[in-house]
Amino acid sequence: MERVWHLEKRIGIRISCDAISEHHSVVDAIVNREPIAVEEAMAYHIAEVVVEIEIVKEHLCN
């Protein structure tokens, strides 16, 4: 999480609470044995990470 906080502060990407909430959604779906919900939660989380990677790349390349 320290990495996320650093990026938030330096580059202004998403709030770490969002990432934590996404992780909770994945874990909750696993615990509740809801495979479709797991897939959806993971897909959402990964999509958000991909967007953030692009933001970081743009920031570091400029």
N, C-alpha and C positions, 0 to 999 in steps of 0.2 A: 504494500500500500504506500510505502514511502515514495516509490517511483511515481505513482499516480499523483500524490500530493505535490511532488516536485514539478511534474508536467503541468498540473493545474496552475500552479503559481507562476511558472516561467512562461508557458505558452498560452494558457487560458483555455485548455480543453476541459472536458466535462468534469462534473463534480464527483468526487470519489464515492459519495453516498449513492449515486446512480449505479456505479459498478458493484457496490456491495449489495444493493437491492436486486440487481440482476443475478448475482450469485445466489442470493437467498431464494429467488424464484426457481432457479435450476434445482437447488437442493430440495426445496419443498416438493417440487414435482417428482423428484426421485423418491423421496420418502413416501409420498402418496401413491407411488407406483402408477404414474400417469405418463406413459411414454410419449404421447403426442405433446403434452404440455412441456416435457423435457426438451423435446426437439424444437418446439417453438421458442422456448426461453433461451436455449443455446444459440439458435439462429439469430435471434434478436441481439443477444450479447455480442456474438462474433461480428455481426454487421456494424454495431456501434464501435467495436475495437478497430475494424477496418477503416472506418471514417476517421477515427482519431489518429491512426497510423499515417493516413494521408495528410492530415493537418500537421503532424510532427515533421513529416518529410518536407512539406512545403516551407515550414518555419526554418528548418535546418539548412535547406538548400538556398534560401534567399539571404 
